[in-house]
Structure formats: structure tokens, C-alpha cells
Amino acid sequence: MPLHIPGLAKKLQCLYQHNPRINSHELLARNLGIAPNNISVWINGNDVRVPELVPNRHVKTLSDLFGVPLELLELESLEEFKNRLRTAEKPGFHKWTRVLEHAVTSNAIRLVRCSTAAGPLRGLVADDSDATEQFAEGERLYVHLELTEEWPEFPANLIVLSIDATRTTCLCPSPLAPDPTLHAPTLRIPPSRNLKVSGPPGLQSVLVLLTRRSLPADVAAGLREGRTATTLERFAEQLLAAPSSNWRLLRKDYEVV
């Protein structure tokens, strides 16, 4: 059954202040894997939906994203909701942050332009092999992975992520790149699921997480369905408990100009 959240519009504004990582309808929709206008339908209803109802399949993820229990969301009194929210611990996705500390910059990840129509060719910011590549906003890239010493055994399993200042997007597994199994030392994320460079300007990254074990079914499903942040936080606990030799996190930084 859908969850009725009285005063949903005002409660969402409070929750956006509670979790600055998700501070708009657009960012909430991205983390839920839905279109932004769905949030407006939840709030206002339409010809077939009653206002202030959240579909059941999104209830738990909504609760997890903001770190609040369902009974808090269901409170009738907005003032009581605000008072209890002030004392609630802010969600930090602490376990996934600890996983990110293990990321190693690797030349095994290459970002290749699909075309140069969207902007000028920027090249490198300096004349050395370790310089950060620059790309114009709007350019489309595909991710090319070529492993040598980083992971000598195949098949392996992987997660490919794009990270900017506001969100983490999963490129694989995804609806258009569903198979997280790496059968050979090279991989190209297909053009149908290429990476579109977006703002804000500044440093962004592509991460490749390699594991010796198959991805748990709930992790693979959560990433395919767009529940990236909460799924990674849940998977991080398993990674941190596993021997360090069982997984590796590779990183490629680039700059949006």
C-alpha cells in the first residue's frame, strides 16, 4: 500500500535541509530512479492519484535516503515533525566514504570522446601523462577499461560509477549495460549508455569497482533501478568486511570546464 505522508511538500523541504546531498526534487528523483515530475504527482495528486501518497516500492528508499523512520514521516503535526527531525542524525553514507578512501588512480580507465560536436577539444591541462583531462559540458564520452596488472584473473565482476559534486550515477550495471561480469581485460561501456559531461564545473570522476565475487542480487538490482546511493552504502559494509585482496577500486579524474 502507498504511504500517506501528511504535509508532504513541506516535509520534503525540511528533509532537503536535513540532507544537503539531496536538496531538490530533481536530486531526490535521481536517487529514486524516477522522473522529477513524479515527485510533483506524489505531492499534488492527479486524476487517478490522491495527493500526498508515496508508492510502496519507494517508501523504504525514501526513508533510507534521509535517515528517518517511517513513523516520523507519518506524523500529522508538522511542528512535531520538525522538532524530531532536528534531533535525528544526519545521513552521511559513512561506510561508502570509507570505501572511497581505497580508490587508486589508474590509467586502466580511459575516457574517449564519442564526438567533438558539443565543444572544443580541450586536450590536457599540462604536458605530462598524469595531467587531468578537460572536457566541455555537454560532451559525450564512453568509458574504456583495459586492465593489465590491476586484475589478472577473469571472469571478474565490476561496478562502473560516474561521480560529480551532486550525485553518483551507475553506468554498469544499468538497464542498457546490465551485465556486471567482466570476461576479458577490456570493456567498453556501449554508446547507448555513454557518459554525458554535466555541470557543475570542476573535478569529477569515473570509478571502477572490481570484485572477485558476483554482485549480490539485491545490489545488482538496486543499481540497475537507480537506487545508487543507498545500494552502495549497503554494499560497502560487505566490502569492508571482505579481505582487501577480493576487491579493488580504480579511479579516473577529469575536469569539467
N, C-alpha and C positions, 0 to 999 in steps of 0.2 A: 504493500500500500504506500502511496505517496505520503511524505511527511508534511504536515501543516506547520508552517513557521509564521506565527503572528508578527506583523510588522517587518516582514522580510526585507523590504527595501532599506529601512533604517538600520536593521541589524547587520546587513551586509556592509553598510558604510562603516559601522563600528568594527566589524571584523577586518576590513581593509586597513584600518589603523592598527589593529592588533597584529597583523602580519604584513609588514611593508613589502614583502616579496610578491604578494598577491593583493594589489591595491586598486583593482578596477574590474569591471565586468569582463573586459577583454582577457585579462590575465587569468581570471577565475575560469572562464570558458576554456582557455588553452589547457589549463591544468586538469580540467574535467574531460577534455577531448570532445567538446561540443561547440556549436556556433554561438557567438556572443548574443545573438537575438533570442536564444533560448532562455537566457537569464531574465530578459525583459518579460517573456511569456510566464516564467515562474512567478514574477512579481505581480504582473498586471492581469494574467489570465488571457483567455481569448474566447472565441465562440464555443470551444469544446473543453476548455480547461478552467478550473476555478482558480482565482488568484491565490498567491502565497502557498503554492504546493510545489515541493521538490520531488521529482521522480525517485522511486525507491532505489534504483540502481546507482544514483549519485549521492545518496544520503551519507553513507559511510565515508566516502572520499571527501565530501564537503566537511564533515566533522574532523577528519584527519588533517586536512589542509590547514585548518585554523586551530587545531589542538583543543577543541571544546567538545564536551559530551552532548549527546542529543537532547537530554533534558534541559540543558541551558538554552538550546535553540528554540525549544517549545514553550519557553516561559511567556506568559501573556503580558507581563509588565515589562515595558522597555527599560524603565529605570532600574529594576532589579537585574535585568539582563546586563546593563552597562556596569552596574556595581560588581557583579560576579565576574564579568569579563576583565575588569581591572586587576583582579587578583589571580587570574588564570595565567599559567606560564606561557610565554610566547613560543610558538613553534619555531624550532631552529634547524631541523633536519641535521642534528649533530652527528649522527653516525655516517651519513653520506659525506659530510665535510671531512671527517677523518679518513674516509676512503680517498678523497681528492688529494690529500697530503701525499699519497703514494704515487701520484702521476709523474711520469718521466717524459720529458720532451724527446720526441723520436722523429727521425727522418723517414721512418717507415710509412708515415701518413703524408700524402701529397694532396693538395687542393688544385684541381685542374679546371680551367675556365671552359664552360660549355660554349660561350661566345663572348665577344667583347663589345656587343652592341649596346649594352647598358651603360658603359662608361669607359674612360680611357684606361689603357694598360698601365698599371702603376709600377710593376716590377718590384724591386726590393728597396727598402729604405736605406740600405748601405751595401757596399760592395764586398760582402763576406757571406759565407754559406749559412751562418747562423742568424742572419737578419730576419726580421719579421716581415712577411709578405703583406702588401697593402691591397685592398680591394675596394671598389666603389660600391656604395649602397645600390642595390638593385641587380647587381651581377649574379649570375647563376654559376655554381660550381658543382663538380661531382667529387666525391671522396674516393681516392685511390689508395689502397693499402697494399704494401709489398713488404712482407716480413722476411727477415733472414735469420739473424741470431736471436731476435726478440722472442720467437716462439717456434722451436724446432719441430714440434710434433703436431700432426694433423690426423683426423679432423680435430678442430677446436671449436669453441663457442664464443660468440662475441656480442657486444652491445656497442653501437656507434651513436654518439651524442653530439649535438651542437649546443654550445653554451654562449649566451650573451649576458648583458647586465641584468636582464629582467626575467629570463626563463631558460629552461633546459628542454630541448626538443630531441626526441629519439628518432634517428634516421633508420636504425635497424636494431631490433625487429620493428616493423611497421606494416600497415596494410599493403604497401607496394614493395616492401622488402621484408617479407615475413620470416624468412628462414635465418635464424641466428647461427647456423652451423657454417664454419669455415673449413672447406675441404682441401684447400690448396693455399700456398703462401701469398696469393694475390687475391684482391677483392676490389670490385668497382661497384659502388652504390649506383644503381641504374639511373639514367637521366630522368625517368619518370618520378624519381624521388630525390632529385638533386637539391642542393642547398642554395637557397636564395639569400644573399647577403642583405641583412636588415640592420636598422639602427638599434640603439644609439651608436654614434661614432665611438671608437675606442677599441680596446683589446677584446677579442672574442676567441673561442677555442673550439676545436673538434677533439673529442675524446674517444678512444677505442679501448674498451674493457675486454680483455681476453680471459677465458676461464677454461680449465681442463674438464669441468663437469658441465653437463647440459643445464640450460637455464631452467629453474623450477617453472612448472606450468603456470602458476599464478603470476610470476614475474614476467614471463613472456607475454601473457595475456594482458597484463596491466600496461606494459609498454606499447603493445600494438593498439590498445584502446585509448592511448593518450594520457593515462594517469601516471605521468612520468615521475613527478616529484615524490609522491607517496610510495610508489613502487620501488624507486631507488633507495629510499630511506629504509624500507623493509628488507630489501636485498642486501644493503650494506651490513646489516647485523650478521648475516650469513658469511659474507666475505671476510669480515674482520675476525670471525671465529675460525676460519679455514687457514691452513698453512699458507704462508706467503708465496710458496712455490706453485700454488694451484691457480693463481690469477696474476694478471699484470695490467696496469693502466697506462696507456700511451697517450701523449698529448701533442697537439699541433696548434700553436697560437697564430693568429693573424689579426690584422688591424683594419677596421672599417674607417674610411676617410671620406 
